[in-house]
Amino acid sequence: MKKVLWTMGLFSLLLPCFAVAGSKAGEAVKQKIVVEKVDGLREDFMKGVDISMIDQIERSGGKFYNARGELADIFEILKENGVNYVRIRLWNNPTYESDVKDKKGNVVAKKGDKMGGGNNDIETDLRIAKRIKAAGLKFMLDFHYSDFWADPGKQYMPQDWKNLSAKELENEVEKFTRETINRFVDEGAAPDSVQIGNELNSGFMWPIGQLWSDDPSVKIGGMKQFTRLLDRCSKGVRTARGGENIKIIVHLADGGKQDLYKWIFDEVKKAKIDYDIIGLSFYPYWHGSMADLKANMEMCAKRYGKEMAVVETAYAFTEEDGDAQGNAFQTYSDEENGYVPSVQGQATELRDIIATVSSVKGGCGVFWWEADSILVDGSHLSSTEGNTWENQALFSFDGKVLPSLATYNLVSGKGEVENVWGGEAKNGSGFVPYALAEPIEITVKPGVTPELPSRVKAVFTNDSESLVDMTWEKIDWKNQKIGKVNVTGTASGSDFKAVAVVDVSNRQNLIEDPSFESGKMGKWKLNGPGAASFMENNKGNARTGKWTYKYWLGTGFKSILSQTFTGLENGTYELSLWAMGGGGENNIRLFAAGYDGTAKQITAKIVNEGWQKWKQYKIKIPVSSQNVTVGIYLDTAPDCWGNFDDIELIKVE
């Protein structure tokens, strides 16, 4: 991580130009970050976190430390750093309905065991809610109406409601909602807001409240039954004690998708459902740019006239994996914008999303999902797996508060922090570019003038990425000798200089899209399941750029990705590619066939050894038929995964 010099005015940094890596997890608390104030932020803006895991984390031995290095109550740490609202999910009965076995048939969880993920039943949530209220914070209760995780891909009916008719379910869900809220009220922990369902893109309480299904044999309730259930959930809130004062939230994921929000909220409006706030999930690496979010919110503001809050967002302070489980995080970096996975990048993402929501009429809050997700044995997102979220918490792996948590104060222009580990968080502005987001590498033939980009994506001193205009030095390309040439460019309006590497070479890569950056199969032909072998947009899994050819499936499968070249000049060609993955496959091979007019093949066995452990594989091909078919053969085992990048086919003799 770079050292940041800050002033209240313009940053002045002269730093080397390179593609930026994220910060190291062990150094996270030592980082010095700068956050720009958000002008016009309303006083009652919900500066929220979801810490639904907290009860299980602490019962498993997890501890939290404030900026002074003191062991402290997490709610006091949150409040000290500007958090004013806490969101907690609620599951009906988070226990296993039957024994759970691993791939070898071993029982890893028994019927009736707690499922993990916070074990958020009513009793657990009551303990948390009382602490929220005792700390003087507001409380959002998030009904999932499920026994475990509910999201666009799964909205399973609670086990106790599976045999109910549609009418019985309507009555039961209203009663359950009302009685649950009354229980919180009676114990002095009344919720200030309530979500009636979680990420309802596909409905909830499947199949009765299901909006669509890929399986025509499944009988679903559709939009009519979904809105009937949603209406009864709303009535359950309003008929609870004090329910008239509770803000009701209807929540969808994919916060940048206008068509999705129109489709569902038009029907919600038509059904005259009583609610107050449109809730959105918006993770930039899944859901798009801040511009996408703003456009959707502006549409919703005009169309529905409701308040709006991003009730889930997050970003990583490091790309490192703390428990060898793998992580859900993907670096966000599109054609124009992005964030470095660092403490500074994390803070900037939070600041920018607060600014975006605040800029829209009715924008009322932002919540960071599982800010408490530190590494503790016995406290995971389920009882049968590890943690996939620890690098997106607002605490270090071992529970020390990160400087990025202070963003909640700093967006209001207060709460600067210096911690005992040497880290700090301060207000500032005037961010300038200091590095390239991605290297610029171009190959041209001798005598050809390369097309250098007029705009490049640069990393700024707040670890955000955006485009800058470039002016490149003049070079006599007609007389340039074979070899690599470094070309210096200067960014408009700053002292930032970037270097593009131009390889003047007679070697021509016959693969038109060698890094798969088009995101399309193009001239590649796939023989196998497209759901298992596909192009993936995930910079964190790419060697260069952000796209790769990816494979993964819960079951074993076979596939062949191939491309045929005809009319070649006979001679020796070299085929190469880079690969990485989890390992354990039956057989992966890089191959060439048809090069001599027979059925013979030349292959190179690919052996993956872990995430980001990239290895290059090469084969020499003596083409004598003017044709060759090249490709990747896969024979996988269940849950195997991997990525391929930067493939080349070059004539060498």
Residue, then its C-alpha position, 0 to 999 in steps of 0.5 A: m500500500k502506498k503512503v498517502l500524503w494529505t492536505m485539506g487541498l490538493f494532493s501532490l504525489l509523484l509516484p511510480c506508474f504501475a498496476v496497483a495491488g490491494s493492501k495486505a491484511g496484516e497491515a490494514v489497521k496501519q493504513k492512513i486514509v482520506v475521506e471527502k466530506v459529503d455536502g448536504l447529507r441530511e441529519d437523519f441519514m441512516k449510517g447503518v451496518d448489518i452485524s447479524m453474526i455478532d451473537q454467534i461471533e462473540r459466543s465463539g470467542g470473537k473480540f473487538y478492539n477500538a482505535r485505542g487498542e482497547l477491548a470494547d463493546i462492538f456497539e460502542i465502537l460503531k457508535e463512536n465511529g458514526v454508525n447510528y443504525v443496525r440491521i439484523r436478519l431474522w430466520n424462522n427456525p434456523t435448524y437442519e431438517s435432516d442430517v447433512k453429509d459431505k461428498k464422502g457420505n460423512v455426517v457433518a451436521k445432524k437434524g436439529d443442529k443450528m445452521g450457523g450464519g448467526n443462528n438468527d432466530i427470535e431469541t438470538d435477535l432479542r439479545i442483539a436488539k437489546r444491546i442495539k437499543a442500550a447503545g442508543l442506536k436505531f434498529m432494523l429487523d429484516f424478516h427473511y420468512s425462511d429458515f436460512w438464507a433468502d436471496p434472489g436465487k433461493q427463497y425457501m418456505p420455512q419448514d413449519w409452513k410447508n404444508l399450509s395452503a395459500k390462504e393459511l400461509e397468508n394468515e400465518v405470515e401476518k400473525f408471525t410478523r405481528e407477534t414477532i414485533n410485539r415480542f420485541v416491543d414487550e422486551g424493550a427493543a422495538p424495531d424502528s424499521v422492518q424489512i418484509g422479505n429479503e431481496l425479493n427479485s424472485g418472490f419469497m416463500w416458494p412456491i406460493g409466493q414465487l414470481w417465476s421458475d425455469d421449471p415448467s412443472v413447478k406450480i407457482g403463485g406468481m405476482k398475484q399471490f406474491t403481492r397478497l403475501l406482501d400485503r399481509c406482511s405489511k398488515g402484520v407490521r401495522t397491527a403490531r403494537g406501535g406498528e404505525n410508527i415503524k418504517i416498512i421496507v420492501h427490498l430487492a437486490d440488483g440496485g442498478k436494474q431499472d427494469l427489475y424495479k419497475w416490474i415489481f414496484d409497479e405491481v406493489k403500487k397497483a396492489k396498494i401495499d402499505y410501505d415506506i422505503i424501497g430497499l436496495s442491495f448494491y455491491p458494485y462488483w455484482h451490480g454495476s456503477m454508481a451511475d447505474l445506482k443513481a439512475n435507478m434511484e432517480m427513476c424510483a423517486k419519480r415513479y413511486g415517491k418513496e424514500m430509498a436506502v441501500v440496505e446492503t453494500a460492501y467492499a474488500f479492504t484486502e484481496e487476501d483470504g484469511d481462512a483458505q475458504g475462498n471469498a465471495f469478493q470480486t474486484y470492481s473495475d469496469e471500463e471507466n471506474g473501479y476501486v482498489p481492494s484496500v482500506q482506502g478503497q473500501a472507505t472510498e466505496l462507502r463514501d461514494i455510495i453514501a454520496t450517491v444515495s444522498s444526492v437523490k431525492g428521498g435517499c435516506g440511508v446506507f448499510w454495510w453488510e456483515a461489518d463484523s465478519i471477523l475470523v473466529d472458529g465456530s462462527h461461519l456463514s453456515s455450520t458446514e463451511g468457513n467464512t467467505w466475507e472476512n475481507q469485507a468486514l470493517f474490522s481486521f481478521d482479528g477484530k481491530v477496528l479499521p480506519s475505514l469505519a470512521t467513514y461514517n463520521l468523516v462524510s459529515g466532516k468530523g471524527e478524524v481518527e489516529n489509532v494505536w497501530g499507526g493508522e489514521a482516517k482524516n478528511g481531505s479532497g483534491f485526489v489526483p492520479y498516481a498509477l495505472a489501474e491496468p498495464i498498457e501493453i501493445t504489440v505491433k509489426p515493424g513499421v506500424t504505428p501503434e494505436l495508443p489510448s487517448r484515455v486510460k484508467a488511472v488509480f487516484t489517491n483515494d484508491s478509486e479508478s477513473l479515466v484520464d486524458m493522455t498525451w503521448e510522446k512522439i516516436d519514429w515508428k517507421n524506423q523503430k527496431i524490433g524490441k520493446v519500447n517504453v512510451t511515456g504519456t502525461a495525464s491532462g491537468s496533472d503531473f501524472k505520467a504513465v508508461a505504455v509498453v509497445d512490443v515491436s515484433n514479427r510474432q503475430n498472435l493468431i488468437e483474436d481475443p487472447s485475454f477473453e476481454s470481449g466477454k464472448m465466445g467469439k470464434w471459440k466453439l464449446n462442446g459441453p455444458g455452458a453453465a459449467s464452462f463460460m466467460e467470467n467477468n472477475k478481475g480478481n480471478a484474471r491474470t490480465g484484464k478482467w475476463t477469463y474462460k472459467y469452469w465450475l460445477g457442483t458435479g463433474f463434467k466434460s467439455i472441449l473449448s476449441q478453435t480451428f485455423t485454416g489456410l496457415e503457412n506450414g511451419t512450427y507454431e507455439l500454443s501457450l496459455w496461463a491457467m490457475g484453479g483449485g485442483g483435483e480434476n480428472n484431466i485438463r489438457l491444452f491440445a492441438a489436432g489436425y495439424d498434419g491431416t491425421a487424428k494425432q494430437i499434441t497435448a500438455k497436461i494442466v495441473n492447478e495448484g490454487w487460487q492465483k497460482w498462475k502457471q503457463y503451459k506450452i506446446k510446439i505444433p509442426v503444421s504440415s496440413q495448413n490447418v490446426t485445431v487448438g483448445i482446452y479439454l476438461d474432465t472435472a470432478p465435483d466442485c472443481w474450478g479454474n480459470f484460463d487467460d492469455i492464450e497465444l498461437i504464434k508461428v515460431e519457425 
